């Protein structure tokens, strides 16, 4: 499996047989999502920075509900959560998706805005790769994100939805923090690549926290 970080909360997950899943595509907002093709597109909620389907090419299936679904051999199930810590009163609902491909469970947390209960964490099952927002303001921040990583104990945790490293003269629209605090809480590392290749048989024994370079910034 290959996981490519396209910026913000958007990833392209490619299975070993070439099926491509794109998560939460975003419209231009100081950074611009690279052109990508997909067979499946998941959207955790209907905000402009998470449902920009026009930015994705291909004859793809949109998955934007929590109902379990299988598309081209890829199993996807959702957990209904909220975009804030007031049961959705401020920003509405959010879907956490668990995507199973190549025997690997990838959990994309969308714009999660609150801590998770033990029951919610248990319902996710075994998580191999956790894609988690860390930027705060609209989502959980570094501390809550670190606590969730510790509770879920994935093999790999990758931060998303944080302030990108772009020139100061480039306007970024969202008031969120960078990933530095999150990385320091969990001794995470930065990669110079936007892509991570993962093999079920060679996953780390304990959680590794990895910040991928953003393909949007490498353009």
N, C-alpha and C positions, 0 to 999 in steps of 0.2 A: 504494500500500500504506500502511496505517496500523498503527503499532505502539504499543500502549498498555501502560504498565507498571502492573501490578496489585499490586506489592509482592513482596518476597522474590525468588524466581526465576520468578515468574509473569508472563507477558505474554499479551495478546490480539493476534494478528496477523490483520489483515483484508485480504484481497486486493481488487483493484479490482472484482471481480464479486461481492463480498459473502461469500465463504467465510471463516469465522472459525476460527482455530487458537488454542487456549489451551495454554500450556506450564506444566508442573509446578505444578498448583493446590495450595494449601496450606490446612491446617486452621487455625482461629483460634489465635494464639499471642502475644497482646498486640496484634498487628495482625490485622485480619480482611479476608479477600479480598472485594472487591466482588462482587456477583452478576453473573455473565456467562453468555453463551450461546455455544455452540461447535458446529462441525461435526466438528472433530478436536481431540482432547486428547492431547498427548504427555506422557510421564512418564519422566524420566531414570533413576529408581530408585524402589524401593517404600518410601520413608520417608514418614511422615505429613505432612511439609511439602513433599512433591513429588507426592503421588498422591491428593489429596483430591477425588476425582471427584464426590462428593456436593455440592461447592460450585459445580458447573457445570451449567447447564441445557441442554436441547436433546437431539436424537437424534444423539449424536456417536459417532465411531469412536475408540477408544483405541489409541494407538501407543506401545508400551512394549518393543519389541524393536529390534535394529539392522537387521533385514531391510528392504530397500528396499520401499516401498509407494507407490502412487498412490491418493489419495482425492479425488474431485471435482475432478480436474485438478491437484491439489497433489502434487508429488513430495517424498517424505521418505525420507532414508536415514540410517543411524546408524553411529557408530563406537564400538566397545566400548572403554571405558577403565575407570579405577578411581576409587573414592571416597576413596582415600588413597594414600600413596606407598610402600605395602608390598604392591602387587599385590592389593589388596582384602582383605588379612588382617584389617584393623581395621574397615572399613565396607562392604566389598563392592564391587560393580561399579557403573559409571556409564555412561550412554549419551550421547554427543554427537550431537545431531540437526542435519542440514542440511536446511532446508526451502526448496524452490524455488517461488516464486509471483510472478507478474507479471515474470518474468525476473530476479528478485532472489533471491540466495542468502542466507538468514538462518541463521546457525549459533548454536544454543543449546547451551552447554557443560555444562548440568546442574550437578552437584556435583563437578566435576573436582577431584581431590585431588593431582595430580602434574604435573610438567612434561611436555610433549609431545615426542616424537622428531621428527626431520625427516620420517621416513616417515609418521607420523601427520598431521603438518601438511600434507604434500603430498596425502594421501588426502582431505583436506577440499575440495580444489579451490579455486577462486576464491570468497572470502567477501566479500560486500558489507556485511552487517551482522553483527557479532559480539556476542552476549549472553554476558557472561563473569562468573563469580563472583570477588569480590575481598575477601571478609570474613575469610578465614583460618579457622583452627581445624578446621573440617570440610572446608574446600576450600583451594585455593590462596589465598595472600594477595596483597597489593598488588604486591609486587615480581615474583613469578612471573607474575601476571596481566599486568603491564605488559610483561614479556618476551615473553609469548605474543602479545600484541597487535602488538608490533613484528615478530615472526616471521611472523605471518599477514598483516599489513598490510591489514586490512579498510578499506572506505571509511568506515564508522561503527562505533565500539565503544561499547557501552552496559553499564555495570556493573550487577551484580545480586548477590543473596545477601550483603548487608551490613547492618550495624545501622541500622535506620530512625531518622529524626528524629522521635521521639515524646516527649511529656512525661515527665519523670523519675519521676513517680508511676505511670506505666504500665509494668507488668512485661513485658519482652521476654525470651523463653525461651532464646535462643541466645547464647553467648559469642563474638560475632564483632565485628569493628571496622567503623567506618563507611567511606564511600568516599573520604574526604578525601585519604588518602595516595596512593591509586591515581590520583585526578584530578591531584594535584600532580606525579606522576611523568611524566604524559603531557600536561600543560597542558590538562586537560579542563575542560569548562564545565557548569554546572548549568542546567537548563531549569525554568521555572516550570510547565510543562505536563506532564501524564502521557502525552501522545500525540505521536508524531512521524510526519509524513506523508513518504513517500519515493517518489521518481520515478526509475526506472532511468536516464533520460536526464539527470538533474540531480544525480547522486551526486557528492560532493566528489572532487577529484583526489588528495588525500592524506588520511590517516586523521584523522577528527574524533572526539574522545571526548566523549560527552554523557551526563550523569546526568539521567535523567528524574525528575520528581516522581512519587511513588507515589500511585496512585489510592486505595490503602488509607489513606494519611495525609490525603488531600484530602476524605475522606468527612465 
